[in-house]
Amino acid sequence: MHTNLTESQAAVLAVLEPGGILSIDQLARDAQLTTLRTRSAISALRSRGLVAAGAGTRSSRYQITPRGRGAAHTRARVAR
């Protein structure tokens, strides 16, 4: 799987990987990123199908997709 991820994108995926649907603010806090960097990472990850907007949520919340989970696992293996 092709996983050229920026550090910000990888950090967001790492936060989402355990599961759950999180807001931009939650992601920024947990990934230790600025809100702007988090939004940029989410936009890029969504365009690649690695993250999706949470179904049925009123505000902008995001979750990892199966493809995103695979990218996160691949990145973790390469980092070892």
Order of alpha helices (4+ residues) and beta strands (2+ residues): alpha-beta-alpha-alpha-beta-beta-alpha
